[in-house]
Amino acid sequence: MMRIGIDVRYLSHGLVGGVHTYVKHLVPALLAAGPEHEFILYADTKAPFELHDLPGNARVRYLPYRNALSSVASDFVRLRRVMATDRVDTAHFPANYGFGPLGATTVITLHDAMTLMPLSHTLRSKGTRWNTYARAMTIYLYCCSHLALRRADLVLTVSEHARQEIARYSRYDAGRIAPIHHGVEPGLRRETDPAVLAEVRARYGLERPFILADGLKNPAVIVRAWQRLPQHLRDSHTIVFFSRREPLPVVREAEAAGQCRLLLNVPRADLVALYSMACAFVFPSWLEGFGIPIVEAMTCGAPVICADNSAMPEVAGGAALLCDAEDDHTLAAHLQRVLTDPNEAERLRTLGYVRARQFSWQRTAEQTLAAYHRAAGIAVTGADNRRLHTRQS
């Protein structure tokens, strides 16, 4: 039996996004997959903790939160002290960085290499729209990630591509980076109830068939590709962009021109219905450590078109049409193919169902527990080597 401590503050901050999704679904799956282990979950008091009805092998410890400096104190001092007091065997930090106590095996999930890339590149790529706080957070995360890597016994990541990029941008041993894919949200399935679908269509005023896309994931290339489609397709279909915050300006411009609809902060159930009704889900992202929306769309039966960079081809697994993230010519050809050929749309839908079934949080949890055991072995070997070096000196 192991006593496993997990930093779950992502679930007590009211956050959204890929890391939040990972922590939210991995932790319950771990508790179910490892009933013989004791889990201590470390949250804080910024917002209500999201997980309820925990099994008997888990308990929550709350760290105080007053302001942003509370998080810094927990990052570097408080969390290590509490974990040491609790005598955890393994400390898992699933949100890109963390510092375990002496005597514990430290495991970090690094979701991609973005926080490892040179700061000059990262800050320049974000342009002038970044404010001082965002720049300060980028520098903070860069420093924390690099420091954490020096102390981690094992690094988990979410794809083989991410593993290669992490090794490329750091001096960390690539053999101690384990790629473990995300799972699919438990219970996620295609919405087929005509009444539910009709109600969602009516609520958002979606009278025409539509393609679905994330307004934060390179929407400009979608707008350019849309303008290349034959007029009759543009007249009979529309683009629906969804976004959890204000999207890039091109989306508002396209909306003003009548080329798209923008839906902000769409409830989860509605997003599932949108996936289920979409003629295609288009995801030409510039960079993805994994690409959860690809698997979600496939699970809900949407034919997928995505970019051919980073982890997306790995995740799509031959069940999507691929193109360069800036190639509006090829994207337009893919769109026309899916919108005009029912057989092609059905082919992609069928392949997507098969591919999506290969991702489950149970499998992710089982592989993560195996990684904990592996990390413990690495830590013991490292300690033995240090003792041997001391005797020889």
Helices and strands as residue ranges (DSSP letters): E 3-7, G 9-12, H 18-33, E 38-44, E 58-63, H 68-73, I 74-78, H 79-86, E 90-93, E 105-109, H 119-126, G 127-129, H 132-151, E 154-157, H 160-169, G 174-176, E 177-179, H 194-204, E 210-214, H 219-228, H 231-236, E 238-243, H 249-256, E 260-264, H 268-277, E 280-283, H 292-299, E 304-307, H 312-316, E 321-323, H 328-340, H 342-356, H 361-392
